[in-house]
Amino acid sequence: MNIKPLADRVVILPAPAETKTVGGIIIPDTAKEKPLQGEVVAAGNGTKDEEMVLKVGDKVLYGKYAGTELEYEGEKYLIMRQSDVLAIL
C-alpha cells in the first residue's frame, strides 16, 4: 500500500458485509449493515503524547460511524484515528 497515514491514524480494510438471506429473500447492498471490523493495512508513527499501539495486520473492531471512507485502486478503505478503534481481535 502506498498510503502512509500521519500521526495516530490508521488505514483499515473493512471486512466484507455478510450476505444473509431471509426465507429466500436476498438483502440488497443498500440495506446491509456496515461491517464493524477490519484489518489494519497501514499505520502512522503515533504522536509525542500517544504511541502507536496498532500495527499492520491487526484485526480490529471500530465504531459504526468511525473513520472517513476512501477509495484507492478500486478498493474501499477507512482512515481513522487510533482512538476510534475499540478493540484488537
C-alpha positions as a printed NumPy array, in Angstrom:
array([[  0.   ,   0.   ,   0.   ],
       [  1.311,   3.423,  -0.955],
       [ -0.782,   5.365,   1.557],
       [  1.134,   6.346,   4.691],
       [ -1.148,   7.75 ,   7.414],
       [  0.217,  10.528,   9.598],
       [  0.416,  10.783,  13.388],
       [ -2.038,   8.461,  15.166],
       [ -4.101,   7.485,  12.124],
       [ -4.549,   4.018,  10.632],
       [ -5.902,   2.744,   7.315],
       [ -8.328,  -0.165,   7.686],
       [ -9.633,  -2.598,   5.099],
       [-13.205,  -3.338,   6.263],
       [-14.303,  -6.964,   6.394],
       [-16.888,  -7.776,   3.704],
       [-20.52 ,  -7.276,   4.732],
       [-22.301, -10.502,   5.492],
       [-24.799, -11.582,   2.858],
       [-27.727, -13.202,   4.613],
       [-30.921, -14.37 ,   3.062],
       [-34.139, -14.325,   5.   ],
       [-36.514, -17.003,   3.781],
       [-35.078, -16.828,   0.276],
       [-35.133, -13.016,   0.131],
       [-31.769, -11.502,  -0.757],
       [-30.98 ,  -8.317,   1.151],
       [-29.828,  -5.532,  -1.226],
       [-26.475,  -3.788,  -0.691],
       [-28.164,  -0.578,   0.436],
       [-29.895,  -2.368,   3.322],
       [-26.821,  -4.23 ,   4.582],
       [-25.215,  -3.001,   7.769],
       [-21.7  ,  -1.675,   7.514],
       [-19.089,  -4.065,   8.887],
       [-17.656,  -3.087,  12.243],
       [-14.39 ,  -4.963,  11.924],
       [-11.457,  -4.949,   9.589],
       [ -7.708,  -5.292,   9.182],
       [ -5.1  ,  -2.581,   9.661],
       [ -3.201,  -2.2  ,   6.369],
       [ -1.152,   0.915,   7.247],
       [ -0.372,   2.783,  10.456],
       [  1.209,   6.117,  11.335],
       [  4.057,   6.584,  13.817],
       [  1.914,   7.943,  16.645],
       [  2.28 ,  11.308,  18.348],
       [  4.603,  12.561,  21.061],
       [  1.775,  12.119,  23.579],
       [  0.413,   8.787,  22.319],
       [  2.449,   5.897,  20.958],
       [  1.054,   3.774,  18.128],
       [ -0.28 ,   0.529,  19.592],
       [ -1.828,  -0.816,  16.386],
       [  0.314,  -2.451,  13.736],
       [ -0.214,  -3.706,  10.191],
       [ -2.114,  -6.997,  10.174],
       [ -4.105,  -6.375,  13.388],
       [ -7.785,  -7.37 ,  13.18 ],
       [ -9.784,  -4.614,  14.883],
       [-13.285,  -3.562,  15.91 ],
       [-14.328,   0.055,  15.376],
       [-17.392,   2.231,  15.922],
       [-20.284,   2.245,  13.457],
       [-19.656,   5.807,  12.271],
       [-15.88 ,   5.908,  12.808],
       [-13.446,   6.984,  10.151],
       [-13.527,   8.503,   6.71 ],
       [-14.189,   6.334,   3.668],
       [-11.553,   6.39 ,   0.968],
       [-11.272,   4.532,  -2.336],
       [ -7.812,   3.639,  -3.59 ],
       [ -7.084,   1.497,  -6.665],
       [-10.671,   0.21 ,  -6.715],
       [-10.656,  -0.915,  -3.072],
       [-12.59 ,   0.828,  -0.281],
       [-10.746,   1.662,   2.94 ],
       [-11.385,   3.593,   6.145],
       [ -8.906,   6.021,   7.641],
       [ -9.371,   6.847,  11.32 ],
       [ -7.563,   7.81 ,  14.476],
       [ -6.209,   5.073,  16.686],
       [ -8.587,   6.232,  19.44 ],
       [-11.595,   5.371,  17.206],
       [-10.59 ,   1.7  ,  17.302],
       [-12.449,  -0.09 ,  20.089],
       [-10.525,  -3.387,  20.323],
       [ -7.958,  -5.664,  18.724],
       [ -9.325,  -9.123,  17.952]])
